[in-house]
Amino acid sequence: MPSCRARLARYVALATIVSFSLVLATVASGAPGDLVMHFRGHAFGLKNPNSIASDASHVVIVNSGANSVVDINARTGALVRVVKGASYAFSSPYAITMAGGRLWIANLRGESVTEVSAVSGALVRVLKGATYHFDGPVALAGDATHLWVANAGSSLTEIDVATGALVKVLMAASYSFNSPNAVTISHHHVWVVNAGGNSLTELNATSGALVKVLRSPTFGFDGANAIAADNSHLWVSNASGNSVSELDATSGALVKVLKGSALQLKGPRAICSDGVHVWIVDYRSNALSELSAT
């Protein structure tokens, strides 16, 4: 999935893979959904953009097709830099997040995570090797102290943000990890979407202990592929069900399943929320949908 935090108070950033373009749409400055900027072509180094993250200063995009990261000024839309080169060990970069003043990029083919300074773009380190148990790293979530890497091979790797050291690897059968493809953090809990099991695993962010596993059909998971969190709710997009499951962020209880022709969802692929609006990227219809989060 990928990260929607402070910058979503003003912008939603959408990377469109087919057209190699980036769209920035306002959610608080001007009318909701008004187009602010549109970047297209290779001037910004966009080539098969696969994941995006943002904060108050930067919008960063990983390009699977160019093995690079594009850094754009979030206020002006100006290109800051394109981060690339052999030293970064980018290899089919698949996901990106921000944590602890760093950019963290999951390399799907390289079975590694690249850590980069968010300020300078300089390489900090490349995390790789049997110690980390990376097995198809496809999703990232982080806070000020820890980074969680979801591995498609059905495990979760926890890393210390300050040192890059391994904290733990969670892979026991009790977690019910089944081709996890999205992860987020909310209220000191880590939530992992399991694509293979149409389920959601909740963990204690401090101890890594299992809290519970939420399964379909009760929660409406159907091709679950992305997750977003705000202060009150969790939002899970369901590609096969053309729906969004809304859960209580504290208890995990189902609030409702949003679906139907009025939503015009046709393969929702990514989702984020700022607590006021929920934004859904729809893959098959090349559309961006806005819902009220309250």
N, C-alpha and C positions, 0 to 999 in steps of 0.2 A: 501495500500500500503507500505505502507510504505518509508527510508530516505537515500538519496545519496548526500553527500556534499563533504567535503574536501578530504576524502579518495578516492573518485572516480577519483582523479587525478592520482592515481596509481592502485587501485584495484577495481574490482567489486566483491561483495560477494553474493553468491547464496546459500540459504538453500534449500536442496532437501528433501521434506517431505517423499517421499516413501523410500529412502535409509538411512534416518537419517544422512545425510552427509552435509558437508560444503565445497564449492569450492571457492577458491580465484583465480581470473584471472587478469592478468595485462592489463592495457590499455595505459600505458605510459612508463613503464619500460620493455624493450624487445619488441617483436612483439605483436601487439594487439591480445588479446584473448589467449595468451600463458598461460598455467596452471602454477601457482606459488605454490600453496599448496592445498592439499585435505585432509579433516578430515572426518573420517567415524566411525560409531559405537558410543558406549556409553562412550568412554574414555573422551570425552569432554562434556558429559552430554546432548547430543543432543537427543531429543525424541519428535517427531512431531513438529519440528521447524516451526513457523508460520510467523515470522516477523524478520526483521534485520535492524540495523542502524550502522553507522560508522562515525568516524572522523579520525584525523591524528594519534591518538594513540590507539583507541579501535575499535573492531568489537563486537557488542553485539547482541545476538539472544534470542528471547523468545521461550520457549518450552511449547506448550499447553499441551502436554502429561505428562510433569513432573512438571508443575507449577513452572518454574524456569527461570532464565536468565543466559546465559553463556557469560562471558566476555573474549575475546581473544586479545592478543597483536597484533595490526595491522601490526607491523613491522616484528616480529619474528614468529608469529603464535602460540606462547606459550599460554597455558591456564593461565589466570589471576585468575579467580575465578568462581564459580558457586553460584549464589545468589538464595537462597531458604529458606523456613522456614515459619512457621505460621504467624510470625509478619508482613511479607510482604503482606499477604492477597491475594496472587496470586490465581486466580480462572478462569481457562481457559484464561490465558493471550493471547491476540490476536494481539496486535500491540505495537510497541515500537518506540520512537524517542528520540533525544537528544535536550535539550534546557536549556540555562542558567546554564550549568555545571551539569545538572542533567539528569538522565534517567527517562523517563515517560512511564509507561506500562499500557495499557488499559486492564482491566479484563472483558471479555465479560459476563461470568456467574456471576461474583461478582458485576456487575454494579458499578465499581469503577475504580480509577486510582491510581497506586502506584508510588510514587516519591522516587528515590534512588540516592545517591551520585554517580556521574560518577567516582570519584577518589577512594573512599574507598569501594563502594558497600553497605554502611550503609543505613538503612531505614531513610528517612526524614519524610515522612508522607503518610498516605493513605487517599485519597479524596473519600468520600462516603456520601450518604445521599440525601434526597429530594432536598436540596438546589441546587445541581449541575444538577439535572434533567438528570442524566445518564440513557440512555435507549438503551441498546445494544451498548456500545462503541466499535467501530470497526476500527477506524483510528485516527491518531494523526499527528499534524504538529505544530512546534513551532519555535520561534525566541528568541532573547535575553530577551524579556519582556513578551510574551504571549504564551499560549498553546491553540490550538483549538482541540476539541474532536468531531469527527463526530459520531453521534448516529444513529444506524440502524432504530430506532424509529422515524426518520425524524426530527432531531434537531441538533443544533451545540452549544456546550458549550465552552465558552471562560474563561480561567483561568489565573490569575496573576502568572507568573513563580516565582517571588521572594517570595511570601507569600502563594501561593496555594489557595488564595481567589477567589471566583467566581467573574467574571467581568460581564458577561451577558449570557443569554441563548437565542438563536435565533431559533424561531420555527413558525413564522407567515406563513400563506399560500403564501404570496407574494414571499418568498424565493424559493418556489417550491421544497423543500427538499422531496425526495421520496426514502427511503431506501438508504441514502448516505453511500458509502463504501470506499471513499478515499478523502483525503484533502491535499492541499499543499499551500505554500505561495510564491508569486512572485510579485516583484515591489509594495510592500505594499498592495497587494490584496490577499485575501484568495479565493481559488478555491475549490469547493466541487463537487465531482462526485456523481450523483444520479443514482444508479443502477436501481431503479424502474421506473425512468422516462427517461432513456437514455438522460440525460441532464447534464449541467455543470452550477453551480451557482457561480457567481463572487460577492464578497463582499469587501467593504472597510475595510482594516485590523484595522484601527484606530477607526472608528465609528461603524462598523458592518452594515452599510447601504448597501442595495442591489444596485449593479451596473447594472447587467443584468443576464439573464438566457439564455444560449445557448442550443438549442434543435436540435435533429435529425429531418429530414434526412440531413439537410444542412451540418452538421458537421461530418456526417458519424458515429455517435455514435450508436453502436450495441452491447449491452452487455458490456457497459463501466464499467470498474472495477478497474482501477488504473490510477494514474496521476504522472507526473514528470515535473519539471520546471528547466530551465536554464536561463541565462541572456536574451535570445532572444525568446525562444519558450516554449510552453506547449505541452506535449505529453500525449495523452490519449490512453490507450490500450483497444481494443474492443474484448472481448472473443468470442462473437457469430459471429462477422463479420470477425474474423481472420485478424484484421487490426489495424493500429495506426493512430489516427487523430492528425495532427500537426497544432498548432494554434500559432498566434503571441502573445507573452507574454504580450505585452503592450495593444493592442487593442482587443484581443480575436478573431480577424478575422481568418477565415480558411486559412491555407497555402496550405495544401493538405491532402488527405487521402491515406496512404500507405497501399497497399494490393496487392495480387496477388501471384502466385505460387513461384515467385523468392524469396519472403520473407520467405517462408516456415513456416508461423505462423499457429499454430493449437491450439488455445485456449490460447492466451497470458494472463498471470495472474498478472505480476508485471513489472514495468518499472522504469528506472532511467536514468538521463543524467548529464554529466559534462560539457556540452556545446561543446564538441568535438565528443563524441560518445553517442549513445543511446543504452541502454542494455535492452533487453526484455526477461523475463523468460516465457517460453512456457510450460504450464501445461500438455497438453495431449501428447506432443512429448518429454517431459523431456529434453528440449533444451534451450540454451541461445543464442540469436541472437544479433548481433552488427550492428548498422546502423550509418551512418555518420550524425551528428547533424547539419552540415553546408551545 
